[in-house]
Amino acid sequence: MLTVKIKNILFKSPIMVASGTFGYGDEVKDLVDISKIGCIITKSVTLNPREGNPPPRIAETSSGMLNSIGLANVGVKIFCKDKLPYLNKMKTHFIINIAGSTIEEYAKVLDILEKSCGQHIGYEINISCPNVKEGGMEFGVNSEMTYELTSKLRAMTDKLLIMKLSPNVTDIEKIAMSAESGGADAVSAVNTFVGMGIDYKTGKILLSTKFGGLSGPAIKPMAL
């Protein structure tokens, strides 16, 4: 059997799709049999809508992808109105990824979602995004801030609470331990590695933000 359990939630498969890779779930309905996946983690949801970074913000690499999307999303109110009804009908679990710039922002988003009609089983808290200029990484590289944020959100929900860690730190164990001490049920290891791409023919940097997050097969050995 491929079932796996986190806290009191049983997943029919250990395969969970990473935040951002499946959008809000409806984008892949004609491509994948969602019922065979253990869980979908939505792309990040923020308090207010975000347009994200200007293009170009995606670049292919020889063994993965660089992205600098910048947490582009519809915002939590539109998410609850337009995206949750579809997610609620999916034949698998789903977890909502939350991003913010301050502890108050994270808390406001979680409060709105807790009061929504969502059938989500938990939250993945993005404290590790390397392609936004404020928030995110500040929490992911600071153990005290990680503990404070985790503790705040733990007091607000009984659902699964997963902290998404950044690999771009000197001591990821310390950050993970702070998340555990703050009441996290699990950690998501890891978000993308900071990277950069250059067109060798022109010398032009591939992303508008210069740096972005590297994902794909290349990072698996480093993540492990």
C-alpha positions in Angstrom: 0.0 0.0 0.0 1.2 3.5 -0.8 -0.9 5.3 1.9 0.9 7.7 4.2 -0.3 9.5 7.3 0.6 13.0 8.5 -1.0 13.9 11.9 -4.5 12.5 11.6 -4.8 12.8 7.8 -4.5 9.7 5.7 -3.2 10.2 2.1 -3.9 7.5 -0.5 -0.5 8.2 -2.1 2.8 9.8 -0.8 2.9 11.8 -4.1 1.9 15.4 -3.5 2.4 18.0 -6.2 4.4 21.0 -5.2 3.0 24.5 -4.9 2.9 26.4 -8.2 3.3 23.3 -10.4 -0.5 22.6 -10.6 -1.8 26.2 -10.3 -5.1 26.1 -8.5 -5.8 22.5 -9.7 -8.2 23.3 -12.5 -5.4 23.9 -15.0 -4.5 20.2 -15.2 -7.8 18.5 -15.2 -7.4 17.3 -18.8 -3.8 16.2 -18.3 -3.6 14.2 -15.1 -5.9 11.8 -13.2 -6.0 13.8 -10.0 -7.7 11.0 -8.1 -4.4 9.0 -8.1 -2.4 11.8 -6.4 -2.2 12.0 -2.7 -2.6 15.7 -2.4 -2.5 19.0 -4.4 -0.8 22.0 -2.8 -2.1 25.1 -4.4 0.0 28.0 -5.7 0.7 30.7 -3.1 -2.3 32.8 -2.0 -1.6 36.3 -0.6 -3.8 38.8 1.1 -4.1 41.0 -2.0 -3.9 40.1 -5.7 -0.3 40.2 -7.1 0.7 40.7 -10.7 4.1 39.3 -9.9 7.4 40.2 -11.6 7.7 41.5 -15.1 8.6 39.1 -17.9 10.8 37.4 -18.8 10.3 35.4 -15.6 10.8 31.8 -16.6 13.9 30.3 -18.2 14.7 26.7 -19.1 18.0 25.2 -17.9 19.7 22.0 -18.9 18.3 20.1 -16.0 15.5 22.2 -14.6 13.9 25.6 -14.7 14.5 29.1 -13.3 11.5 31.0 -12.3 10.9 34.5 -11.0 7.1 34.6 -11.0 7.0 36.8 -7.9 4.0 35.1 -6.3 1.5 36.2 -8.9 -2.0 35.2 -7.7 -5.6 36.4 -7.5 -5.6 37.2 -3.8 -7.4 35.4 -1.0 -10.9 36.9 -1.5 -11.1 36.0 -5.2 -9.5 32.6 -4.4 -12.3 31.8 -2.0 -14.9 33.0 -4.5 -13.6 31.5 -7.7 -11.1 28.7 -6.9 -12.3 27.0 -3.8 -15.6 25.7 -5.4 -13.6 23.7 -7.9 -10.9 22.5 -5.4 -13.7 21.3 -3.1 -14.9 18.9 -5.9 -11.5 17.3 -6.6 -11.2 13.6 -5.8 -8.1 14.1 -3.6 -6.9 16.2 -0.7 -5.7 19.7 -1.2 -3.6 22.0 0.9 -3.5 25.8 0.5 -0.2 27.5 0.3 -0.1 30.9 2.0 2.5 33.7 1.5 2.9 37.1 3.1 5.2 40.0 3.9 4.4 40.3 7.6 3.1 38.0 10.4 -0.2 40.0 10.3 -0.6 39.3 6.6 -0.1 35.6 7.0 -2.6 35.6 9.9 -5.2 37.6 7.9 -5.1 35.2 5.0 -5.3 32.2 7.2 -8.3 33.7 9.1 -10.2 34.3 5.9 -9.5 30.8 4.8 -10.5 29.3 8.1 -13.9 31.1 7.8 -14.4 30.0 4.1 -16.3 27.0 2.7 -13.0 25.3 1.8 -12.6 21.5 2.3 -8.8 21.9 2.5 -7.0 19.7 5.0 -4.3 22.2 5.9 -1.9 24.9 5.0 1.6 25.1 3.7 3.3 28.3 4.8 5.7 29.8 2.3 8.5 31.4 4.3 11.0 30.7 1.6 10.3 32.4 -1.8 13.6 33.6 -3.3 12.0 35.8 -6.0 10.1 38.5 -4.1 11.7 41.6 -2.7 9.9 41.6 0.7 8.8 39.1 3.3 9.1 35.4 2.4 12.9 34.8 2.6 13.2 37.0 5.7 11.2 34.5 7.7 12.8 31.5 6.0 16.4 32.5 7.1 15.5 33.6 10.6 14.8 31.0 13.3 13.2 33.4 15.7 10.8 34.8 13.1 10.0 31.3 12.0 9.1 30.3 15.5 7.0 33.5 16.0 5.1 33.0 12.8 4.5 29.3 13.3 3.3 29.8 16.9 0.9 32.5 15.7 -0.7 30.4 13.0 -0.7 27.2 15.1 -3.0 29.0 17.6 -5.4 29.9 14.8 -6.1 26.4 13.2 -6.4 22.7 14.0 -5.7 21.8 10.4 -2.3 20.5 9.1 0.4 23.2 9.4 3.4 22.7 7.2 6.3 25.2 7.0 8.0 25.4 3.6 11.7 25.9 4.3 14.4 27.7 2.2 17.5 25.8 1.3 19.3 29.2 0.9 20.5 29.3 4.5 23.6 28.3 6.5 21.7 26.0 8.9 18.4 24.6 7.8 18.2 22.3 10.8 17.9 25.3 13.1 15.0 26.8 11.0 13.3 23.4 11.0 13.6 22.9 14.7 12.1 26.4 15.2 9.1 25.4 13.1 8.7 22.2 15.1 8.9 24.1 18.4 6.3 26.5 17.1 3.8 23.7 16.5 4.3 22.8 12.9 3.1 19.3 11.9 5.6 18.9 9.2 8.2 20.8 7.1 8.3 21.0 3.3 11.9 20.6 2.3 12.8 22.5 0.2 11.9 25.5 -1.9 13.9 26.5 -4.9 17.6 27.3 -4.9 18.7 30.8 -5.8 20.0 30.8 -9.4 20.8 32.9 -12.4 20.8 32.3 -16.2 22.8 34.1 -18.9 22.6 33.8 -22.7 26.2 33.2 -23.5 25.8 34.5 -27.1 24.5 37.9 -26.1 25.6 38.2 -22.4 22.0 39.0 -21.5 20.6 37.9 -18.2 17.6 35.6 -18.8 15.3 36.8 -16.0 14.0 40.4 -15.6 14.9 40.2 -11.9 18.4 38.7 -12.6 18.0 36.1 -10.0 15.3 33.5 -9.6 14.6 30.1 -8.1 16.0 26.9 -9.6 13.8 23.8 -9.5 13.8 20.4 -11.3 16.0 17.3 -11.3 19.1 19.3 -10.7 18.2 20.2 -7.1 17.1 16.8 -5.8 20.6 15.7 -4.6 21.1 19.1 -3.0 17.7 19.0 -1.3 18.3 15.5 0.0 
